[in-house]
Amino acid sequence: MNKITSIEISPIEVSALKKLVVINGALAKQLTGRAAHEQVALLRVLIGIVNRAELANAMEGA
């Protein structure tokens, strides 16, 4: 069962998440094996959150 929960993310928080994406991406490149796969999975989740937050903020401003 998928439950969707809404939260507010400010533009500053989106910026911080973007920096976390960059850091996580660099870490994923340095790791190997299962740890690398886990970091890539986390990276994909973070990118999805950032994209949805940016879209929501853009729609709110329109």
DOBATOR-782326 format. One record per residue (C-alpha): chain; residue number from 1; residue in three letters; x, y, z. Coordinates in pm, 1 decimal. Example, Ala and Ser with C-alpha at 12.3 -4.5 7.8 and 13.67 -1.06 7.14 Angstrom:
<r><chain>A</chain><resi>1</resi><resn>ALA</resn><X>1230.0</X><Y>-450.0</Y><Z>780.0</Z></r>
<r><chain>A</chain><resi>2</resi><resn>SER</resn><X>1367.0</X><Y>-106.0</Y><Z>714.0</Z></r>
//
This chain:
<r><chain>A</chain><resi>1</resi><resn>MET</resn><X>0.0</X><Y>0.0</Y><Z>0.0</Z></r>
<r><chain>A</chain><resi>2</resi><resn>ASN</resn><X>145.8</X><Y>336.8</Y><Z>-105.6</Z></r>
<r><chain>A</chain><resi>3</resi><resn>LYS</resn><X>72.4</X><Y>624.2</Y><Z>125.7</Z></r>
<r><chain>A</chain><resi>4</resi><resn>ILE</resn><X>166.3</X><Y>974.0</Y><Z>16.7</Z></r>
<r><chain>A</chain><resi>5</resi><resn>THR</resn><X>255.1</X><Y>1227.4</Y><Z>281.1</Z></r>
<r><chain>A</chain><resi>6</resi><resn>SER</resn><X>291.9</X><Y>1593.8</Y><Z>197.4</Z></r>
<r><chain>A</chain><resi>7</resi><resn>ILE</resn><X>560.3</X><Y>1814.2</Y><Z>345.3</Z></r>
<r><chain>A</chain><resi>8</resi><resn>GLU</resn><X>675.3</X><Y>2165.9</Y><Z>270.0</Z></r>
<r><chain>A</chain><resi>9</resi><resn>ILE</resn><X>1031.6</X><Y>2212.0</Y><Z>148.9</Z></r>
<r><chain>A</chain><resi>10</resi><resn>SER</resn><X>1163.7</X><Y>2566.4</Y><Z>126.0</Z></r>
<r><chain>A</chain><resi>11</resi><resn>PRO</resn><X>1388.9</X><Y>2678.6</Y><Z>-160.3</Z></r>
<r><chain>A</chain><resi>12</resi><resn>ILE</resn><X>1683.7</X><Y>2686.3</Y><Z>81.6</Z></r>
<r><chain>A</chain><resi>13</resi><resn>GLU</resn><X>1613.6</X><Y>2325.5</Y><Z>180.2</Z></r>
<r><chain>A</chain><resi>14</resi><resn>VAL</resn><X>1598.2</X><Y>2229.5</Y><Z>-188.9</Z></r>
<r><chain>A</chain><resi>15</resi><resn>SER</resn><X>1938.9</X><Y>2391.4</Y><Z>-233.1</Z></r>
<r><chain>A</chain><resi>16</resi><resn>ALA</resn><X>2075.8</X><Y>2191.1</Y><Z>59.8</Z></r>
<r><chain>A</chain><resi>17</resi><resn>LEU</resn><X>1931.1</X><Y>1871.4</Y><Z>-88.8</Z></r>
<r><chain>A</chain><resi>18</resi><resn>LYS</resn><X>2101.5</X><Y>1950.3</Y><Z>-421.1</Z></r>
<r><chain>A</chain><resi>19</resi><resn>LYS</resn><X>2434.6</X><Y>1978.8</Y><Z>-241.5</Z></r>
<r><chain>A</chain><resi>20</resi><resn>LEU</resn><X>2364.4</X><Y>1647.7</Y><Z>-70.5</Z></r>
<r><chain>A</chain><resi>21</resi><resn>VAL</resn><X>2299.7</X><Y>1493.7</Y><Z>-413.2</Z></r>
<r><chain>A</chain><resi>22</resi><resn>VAL</resn><X>2641.7</X><Y>1612.0</Y><Z>-533.9</Z></r>
<r><chain>A</chain><resi>23</resi><resn>ILE</resn><X>2815.7</X><Y>1479.0</Y><Z>-222.8</Z></r>
<r><chain>A</chain><resi>24</resi><resn>ASN</resn><X>2627.7</X><Y>1149.0</Y><Z>-240.7</Z></r>
<r><chain>A</chain><resi>25</resi><resn>GLY</resn><X>2713.1</X><Y>1112.2</Y><Z>-609.5</Z></r>
<r><chain>A</chain><resi>26</resi><resn>ALA</resn><X>3082.5</X><Y>1165.6</Y><Z>-540.2</Z></r>
<r><chain>A</chain><resi>27</resi><resn>LEU</resn><X>3069.8</X><Y>912.2</Y><Z>-257.5</Z></r>
<r><chain>A</chain><resi>28</resi><resn>ALA</resn><X>2892.9</X><Y>657.2</Y><Z>-477.3</Z></r>
<r><chain>A</chain><resi>29</resi><resn>LYS</resn><X>3174.1</X><Y>687.2</Y><Z>-734.8</Z></r>
<r><chain>A</chain><resi>30</resi><resn>GLN</resn><X>3437.5</X><Y>614.7</Y><Z>-470.8</Z></r>
<r><chain>A</chain><resi>31</resi><resn>LEU</resn><X>3267.1</X><Y>310.9</Y><Z>-320.9</Z></r>
<r><chain>A</chain><resi>32</resi><resn>THR</resn><X>3249.5</X><Y>-39.5</Y><Z>-460.7</Z></r>
<r><chain>A</chain><resi>33</resi><resn>GLY</resn><X>3022.0</X><Y>-338.6</Y><Z>-422.1</Z></r>
<r><chain>A</chain><resi>34</resi><resn>ARG</resn><X>2706.4</X><Y>-328.5</Y><Z>-217.3</Z></r>
<r><chain>A</chain><resi>35</resi><resn>ALA</resn><X>2791.0</X><Y>7.0</Y><Z>-56.7</Z></r>
<r><chain>A</chain><resi>36</resi><resn>ALA</resn><X>2814.4</X><Y>166.9</Y><Z>-400.7</Z></r>
<r><chain>A</chain><resi>37</resi><resn>HIS</resn><X>2479.9</X><Y>18.2</Y><Z>-504.7</Z></r>
<r><chain>A</chain><resi>38</resi><resn>GLU</resn><X>2316.3</X><Y>148.3</Y><Z>-186.9</Z></r>
<r><chain>A</chain><resi>39</resi><resn>GLN</resn><X>2456.6</X><Y>496.8</Y><Z>-241.2</Z></r>
<r><chain>A</chain><resi>40</resi><resn>VAL</resn><X>2334.3</X><Y>499.1</Y><Z>-601.7</Z></r>
<r><chain>A</chain><resi>41</resi><resn>ALA</resn><X>1988.0</X><Y>394.1</Y><Z>-483.0</Z></r>
<r><chain>A</chain><resi>42</resi><resn>LEU</resn><X>1990.7</X><Y>675.1</Y><Z>-226.5</Z></r>
<r><chain>A</chain><resi>43</resi><resn>LEU</resn><X>2110.5</X><Y>915.0</Y><Z>-495.3</Z></r>
<r><chain>A</chain><resi>44</resi><resn>ARG</resn><X>1815.3</X><Y>826.5</Y><Z>-718.3</Z></r>
<r><chain>A</chain><resi>45</resi><resn>VAL</resn><X>1572.5</X><Y>884.5</Y><Z>-431.5</Z></r>
<r><chain>A</chain><resi>46</resi><resn>LEU</resn><X>1729.7</X><Y>1222.1</Y><Z>-348.9</Z></r>
<r><chain>A</chain><resi>47</resi><resn>ILE</resn><X>1718.7</X><Y>1330.9</Y><Z>-713.4</Z></r>
<r><chain>A</chain><resi>48</resi><resn>GLY</resn><X>1349.8</X><Y>1238.1</Y><Z>-729.4</Z></r>
<r><chain>A</chain><resi>49</resi><resn>ILE</resn><X>1275.1</X><Y>1438.0</Y><Z>-415.5</Z></r>
<r><chain>A</chain><resi>50</resi><resn>VAL</resn><X>1465.7</X><Y>1740.9</Y><Z>-544.2</Z></r>
<r><chain>A</chain><resi>51</resi><resn>ASN</resn><X>1286.5</X><Y>1724.4</Y><Z>-880.5</Z></r>
<r><chain>A</chain><resi>52</resi><resn>ARG</resn><X>942.9</X><Y>1701.5</Y><Z>-717.7</Z></r>
<r><chain>A</chain><resi>53</resi><resn>ALA</resn><X>1024.1</X><Y>1983.7</Y><Z>-476.3</Z></r>
<r><chain>A</chain><resi>54</resi><resn>GLU</resn><X>1144.6</X><Y>2209.3</Y><Z>-758.4</Z></r>
<r><chain>A</chain><resi>55</resi><resn>LEU</resn><X>833.5</X><Y>2134.1</Y><Z>-961.4</Z></r>
<r><chain>A</chain><resi>56</resi><resn>ALA</resn><X>606.1</X><Y>2204.5</Y><Z>-666.0</Z></r>
<r><chain>A</chain><resi>57</resi><resn>ASN</resn><X>785.5</X><Y>2531.5</Y><Z>-590.2</Z></r>
<r><chain>A</chain><resi>58</resi><resn>ALA</resn><X>765.8</X><Y>2633.6</Y><Z>-957.4</Z></r>
<r><chain>A</chain><resi>59</resi><resn>MET</resn><X>394.5</X><Y>2555.7</Y><Z>-977.1</Z></r>
<r><chain>A</chain><resi>60</resi><resn>GLU</resn><X>333.0</X><Y>2745.4</Y><Z>-655.3</Z></r>
<r><chain>A</chain><resi>61</resi><resn>GLY</resn><X>500.5</X><Y>3053.2</Y><Z>-803.5</Z></r>
<r><chain>A</chain><resi>62</resi><resn>ALA</resn><X>305.6</X><Y>3033.2</Y><Z>-1131.1</Z></r>
//
